């Protein structure tokens, strides 16, 4: 059995808007007398559209109509109808996620794009998608190494570290090439975060000041130092703890403590500037720019788009602008200086650097190709409940699965906390035979026409330790005891396991539930804590379900000090 489904990825970034289409091939790898086992066996990009400017009505407001028209044109150019699209993601990234109408635009585009195209935001998800689009996950698996991908865009740097194909940490910093903008030799704009960071490093910058290359290079070197502190322990050891906490993007955190990676890859618009001071042919490049109401930014915005699309076609058929021939600020910002600072950093110079599979398109390829997974063929579900969207996750730490008493107590405590307990704390307490939770994360879910009730949660756990018939029966009884009030209220019981146990556990639960079979029990899916899941309608003759794990955090701007919590 083989089935091909159409997927779309739409990335609305700080500076650029991109659309890609891909096809996912589902195949049954069981065969013969083996139980069916459906997998995504091939992911192929079939259309990668040109790089567009992200249209704005004002510096803090997206132009929804212009964005919709661009995406509509991309569908037509690719020969794809909305009805053809079965899955995919619209992701809003970087500074764009901080625009005042970001949430509304994101959901509108998800509804516009197709039936099971999800709306996603949040720095952690961006980091994973960029790394997978860049190929860092496969690189680390094939070479059996630890590899870090730094996706450096206009407003943020998303970092994901993979060890032997498994993600072991993500982070996001407010470091990017567009944070200081330059027009006619003067600073024409900067973010409050980078202004505060510059002051902390002894540099006072104001809009209207001359764009002094030496001062801005000093700033970029400190930005490169801050990036180095995130992935190289020896770099962090040479700085103060306060410096190592600066510029963390709200909604993210520092990477966990780990050894330096064996290799690094770079993606994002600044990636090409790390290999050279400016992409070849900069002086002759012409780009098209849409009027977007951004005061004093037309040339700078056009220039930044050229950087973002280095080597790619850029189309926005309104006003033609010639990129500045200034060799220091060819794109009207500090992108090239930042690339040079990273290239010259002693920490990045000594680590092995591997060219990524994608640079500017890494995130959008990740959104279109790598968001959707399928839950295995041995699953148990009520089709009347599907599709489900924006279901918050309660993930039980694996060390809380050592016995059923600890598992049940941890699940009860996490549900009481609202489904976003601190898993690390729960794990520590479980080791002491006591499980408790921290306060609920302050998280804002995107509204949608199929939004889940606030009482619905998906309980996720590994189920690696339970295999016997008696184990499965006891697990079913434990879950039903903890969830009894939820079940009496008529809410669905949603369980997601990493181990292949869904059908056996689902059958045990179904027998005990009797006629109240509001149950979805799926497996072979790894779900991250502090996230949400969407579960689509069945594929492959009903044998598998598409599942997307995502984050739905809209980030407020950091306070003027530029400091955020860990």
N, C-alpha and C positions, 0 to 999 in steps of 0.2 A: 504494500500500500504506500502510495506517495501522493502528497498533496502540496500545492504551492499556494502561498498566501501573499498578498501585496501589503507592504508596509511603507509608512512615510515617516520622515523625521524633519521637524521644523525647529530651527534654533534661532531665537530672537536674542541676540547678544548686545553687549554694550555699544558696539559700532556697526555690526553687520547682521543681516538676516539671510539665512540660507535654507534651502529645501533640498532634500534628497529622497529618492524612492528606491526601494529595494524589494527583493523577493526572498521569502523564507521557504525552504523546502522541508516538509515534514515527512518522515519515513518511519515505518515500523521495522525496528531492528530485532524484533523477537523472531518471528517466523517459525515454521515447522510446528513442533510440539512445545515450543517455549511460549510463555505468556507474552502477549503483545507488549512492546516497549517502544513508544513513539518518541522520536527525538527531532530537534531541529538539526538537520544534517548539513545544510548549506545556507549561507547568508550572502547574498550578492547584491551590490549596489547597481541598479540599472539606469539611474539618471541622477546626476549631480548638477543642480542648477547653478547659475552665476551667483556671485557674491553681491548682495545688495546692501545699501545703507539701511540701517534700522530707522524708519521714518518717525519723526517727532513733530508734534504740534508745538511743543515748548520744551525747554530743558528738562522738565520733570513730568512730561506727559507724552505718551505714545500716540501715534496717529493710527487708530484702529482701521479706518477706511482704507488708508494707503497700504497698510500691512495686508489687509484682506485682498486687495487688488493684486498685490505682488504674488501672493500665494495662489490666487486664482489663475494668474498668468502662467505660473510654474506648472500647475496641474495641466493646463491646456498645452503647454510646450512639451510636456512629458507624455501627452496622450493618455492621461489617467483621469478617470471620473471618480468623484467622491465615493460612489457606490462600489468601486473596485477595491477600495482600501479596507483591509480587515483589521489592521493593527498599526501601532506606531506610537509616536509621542511628539507633543509640542512642548519644548522646554524653553524657559525664559532664564537667561543667565546674566552674570555680571551686574553692572550698574543698572541694566534694564529692569531687573527684578525689583528695583527700588523706586521705579516711576509710580506716580500716584494711581494710575489706572492699570497697573501691570496685571493684577488679578483678573479684572474684567476682560482684558485683551487676551490673556492666556486661555481662559475658559471659552471665549468666543471662537478662538482659532481651533481649539480642540473639537468643539461642536461642528465647526465648518469642515474639518479635515477628513472625517470619516466616522464609521460606527464605533470602533473600539480604539480610537486614538485618544490617548490620555493627556491630561494637562499636568505638567511636572515642573517643579522649581526647587531650589535649594542647593547650596554649595557642595554638599557631600555627593549628591547624585551627579552633579556636573563633573566632579572629579573622576568618578567611576566611568561615566560615559566617554569622557575625553580620553582616558587611558585605554579603554577598549577600542575606541575609534582609531587611536594612534597605534594599536597593536602591542601595547606594552604587556598586557596580560599573557598573550601567546608567546611573546619574546621571553618572558620570565619562565614560562612553563617549558618551552622547547630547549632553552639553554640552562635550565635548572639553576636560576640565579634570582637575586632580589633586584628588582628594577623599579625606579621611581619615574613617573611621568609628571612633568610640570607643564600645564596648559596655561600659557601666559597670553592673556587677551588685553583688551583695552582697559578694563577696570579691575579684574581680579586674576590671581594665579591659583588654579585648581591643581592640587597635588594628590596623586594616588600611588601607593607603593604596593607592588605585587611580589610575592615570593612563591616561586614554583607554580605560577598560575593562579594563586589565591590572593585576594586583596587583604592586606594586613593593616591598612591604615589610610585614612583620607584627611585632607585639611584644605583650607582655602584662606588666602591672604589678600588683603586689599592692595595688591601690587600689580600694576599694568602700565602699558605704554601710553594710555590716553588720560592718565590722571593729571598730567600737566600739559596744557595745550599752548601752542605758540603760533602767533599770527603776526606777520610783518616784523619779525625780530623781537616781539614783546610777548610776555606771558598773557594769554587771553583768557585763561580759565584754569582752575584746579579744584580738586575735591577738598572738603574740609579735613578729611582723614590725612591726606598727603601733606597738606599745609601744616597740620599739627605735628606730623612725623618730622617734617623738615625743621621745624622750630626746635624739636627735641634733639636734633642733630646739629644745632647751632647755625641753621640757615633760615633766614627770614625772607619769605617769598610773598609777593603781592601781585595781584592782577594789574597789568599796566607797566610793571617793571621790565627793564630789558632782559631778554632771555640769555643770560650769561652761560655759555656752554660749560665753563669750568665749574660754576656753582651747581648747575643741573647734573653734571657728570658726578660730582661729589654725592648728590642726592641719590642718583641711580646706583652708585657703588654701595651705599648704605642699604638700599632696597635689595641689591644682590646679596649683601651680607645677611639680611633678614631671611631671604629665601634659603641661604646656605644653613642657617641655624635650624631650619625646620627638618632638614634631612641628614645633616652631618653633625654627629655629637661633638666632634672636636671644634666645629665652628661655634656651636652653642656654648661650649665651655669657655670660649674666649670672649663672650659677651655677658652683660649683666642679665639676671633673670627678668628684669623689667623690659629690656630690649627684646627678649625672646617672646614676650607676650604682646608686642605691638602688632597692629595691622591685621589681627585675626578677624576674618569676616564674621559679622553677626550670624549666628546659626551654625557656625563651624567650631572647630577646636584644634588644638595642636595635635600633631601626629603622636602616637604612642612611642615610648622610648624603644629604640631599636638601633642596631648597628648601621653604619653607613651602607648605602646600596652598592651593589656591584656595578651597576650601570644606571645612566639616566637617559631619558628621552625627552624631547621638547615638542610641544604642539602649541596651537594658537597663533594669533597674528604676529607675535613678536618672535616666534621660533626661527624664522628665516633670517632675522636680524642678529641672531646669536652666532650664526655661521659666517656672517659678513656684515660690514658696517651699514650697508644699504643694498637691497636687492638690485640686481643688474638692470640698467635701463631706466632708473628712477626718473632722470631728468626729462626723458622723452614721454613718460607715461601720461596719458590723459584719462580722466575718469569722468563719469557722468554722475551728477548729483541732483537729488530732489530737494526742492525748497522745503524746509521743514521748520521754519520759524525760529531757528536757533540763532540768537543774537551774536553777530560778529564771528560766525564759525564756518561760513561756507567753504572757504579754501581749506581750512584745517580739517573739516569733516571729509571733504573730498580726498585730501591727502591720506587721512587715516584709512579710508576705504581701500586705497591703493595698497597700503601695507597689509591690510587684512586679506586682500586677495592676491598677494604676490604670486604670480604664475598662473592666476585664474582670471577668467573673464569677469568684468564688473559692468553691470548695466543698471542704470536708473535714468531713463531717457528724458531728462529735463534740461538741466543747465550744465554746460561743459566747463570744467575747470582744469587748469594745468597745475600739476603738482609743483610745489616750490623747488627750485634747483639748489636750495641751501643744503649743503652736504651734511650739516649737523642735524637739521630738523626737516628732512625731505617730506615728511608726512604731516607736518604741523603739530608734532608732539614729541615726547621723549622716548618713543619706541626704539629708535636706533641706538640711543645712548644706553638704554636699559639692556638691550641685546649685547652691546659691547661690554658693559659692566659685568654681565653674567659670563661672557666669553673669557674675560680677563681675570675673573675671580680665581684665586689660588685653589679654592675648594672644588669648584667645578672643573678646573683644568686637570686636576689629578684623577678624576673619576672617568671611567670609560663612557663615552657618549656614543649613542647609537641613533642613527637617523630614524625617525618615526615613520610609520606607514602613511599617516596623514598629518598635516600641520593645521592650516586654517580650518579644514573641514572635520577635524577630529571629533568635536562634540556633536555636530549634526549627524555624522555617520554613526556615532554611538547611539544617538537618539533613534535613528531609523532602523538600525540593524541589530542592536544589542539590547534593547529594552525588553523585548518579549521573550519569555521562556514558556515551556509547556509542562504541565504537570502530567506525570506518568499515566499509563493506561490502566493501572489497577487502582482506581479511585472510586469514591462514593459521593454522589451529589444529587440534589433535587434541582432539576432543570428550571423549575418555576422560579427559583431564587435568582437566576442569572439574567443579565449581567449585574455584578456588584462593583461599585466604585467608591474610592476614597475610604476604605476600611482601615482604621488605625490598627497597628500591630502591637500585640503583647508577646514579646519573645522571652521565653524562659531560658535563663543561662544554662548551659549544658551541665555545669557542676551542680545544678539544682535538680538534676534528673537521676541522682544516685540512688534514691529510693522514692516510693510513691508518697510517703508522708511529706517529705521535703518538697516534692513536686507540687502536691496539692496546696501546701501552705504558701509556697512562692506564688502560684497562680492566683490564689485568693487575695494575697496582699497586693499583687500587681493590678488586678482588676479593681480593687478598692481605690488604688491610686489613680485610676483613670486610664490605665493602659499605656503609660509612658514612664514606667518606673526606671530607676537607675539600675540597669542590669549588673553592672560591676559591683555595686553595693550589695545587691541581692546575692550574688555569687559568694562574696566574702562572708556574709552572714550564714549562708548555707554551710560553708566549711566549718562554721562554729555551731552548726545545728540550729540555726536561727535565720529566718529570712524576713527581711523588711525592705521597704522601698523608700525612695526619696519623693520629693514633690513632683507633681506632673510638669512636664516641659510646657513652656508657653508656646503653643503651636497653633497656627491658624490654617485651617483646611480650606482648599479652594471649593467654592460652591459649584454644583453642577445640577443638571436636570435629573440626574440619577444619583444624587448624593445619598449616602447611607445615613440612617438614623444614628444619633450620637451615642446610642447604647450599643451599637454593633461593634464588635471587635473581632479580630482574627488572632487566635492563640497559636503561636508558632513555637516549635521545639524540635530537637534533633531526632528523638526516638531511637537513638543508636543502641541503647542498652536493653531494649525490650524486644524479645523475639518469640518466646514461648506462648502457647495458647493461654496459660494462666496469667502471664504478664499482660497480654492484651486485654483480657477480661478485667483485670484489676485496674488497668489504666482507664478503661471506659467508665468503670464505676467511680473512680477518683474524679474524672472530669465532670461527670454528671452531678456528683455531689456538690462540687464547687459552683457549677453553672446552673443549679436548679432554679434559682429565682429568675435568671435570664430566660430559661426555657419556658417556665410558667407564664412569663410575660409575652410569649409568642415570638421571641427574637430568634433568628437563625443561629445555629452553632457552627462556627467556622474554624476549622482546624487545618493547619499547614505544617507538614513534617518534611525534614530533609531526607530521612530514611524511608525506604519503600515499605510503608506500613498502612497506607490509607485505606485500602479496601478491607483488610482484616479488621482494623479498628472501626471503620465505618459500619461494617456488618454487626460488630458487637454493640455499637451504639444504637443502631437501627432496631435491633431486637428489644432493647431496653426502652427506647422511645415510643415504640408501638406506632400509633397513628400520627404522632407529632414528629414527623420526620423533616423538620426544617434543618437540614444537615448538609454541609459541604465539608468533605474530608479529602484533602489532596496531599500529594507528596512529591518528592524529587525536586523541590524548590527551596532555595536558600533565601531567606528574607532577613533584611537588616533591622536591628532595633530602631526605634524612633522613626518609623517610616509608615507608609500606607500601602495597601495593595488594591489593584483592580483585578477582577476575575471575569473574563469574558464568556460568551456563549460557546458551547462545545464545537470543536473542530474534529476532523478525521472521523466522520460518522459517529460523533459523540464520545470517542474514546479518550480524548484529551481536552484540557481546558487551557486557554492562554492566560498567563499570569504576568502582571507587571508590578514590580516593587519600586516605589518612588518616594520622594519626599515632597512635602507641600508647605514649605516654609517661605513666607514672604518676609524679607529682612528689613528692619528699620535701619536707617543710617546710624552709624556709631556716634557716640557723643563726641563733642569737639576735641577732647583730649586724644582721640584715636585709640583709646584703650578699650579692650573688650575682655570678657571673662574667658577662662579656659574652656 
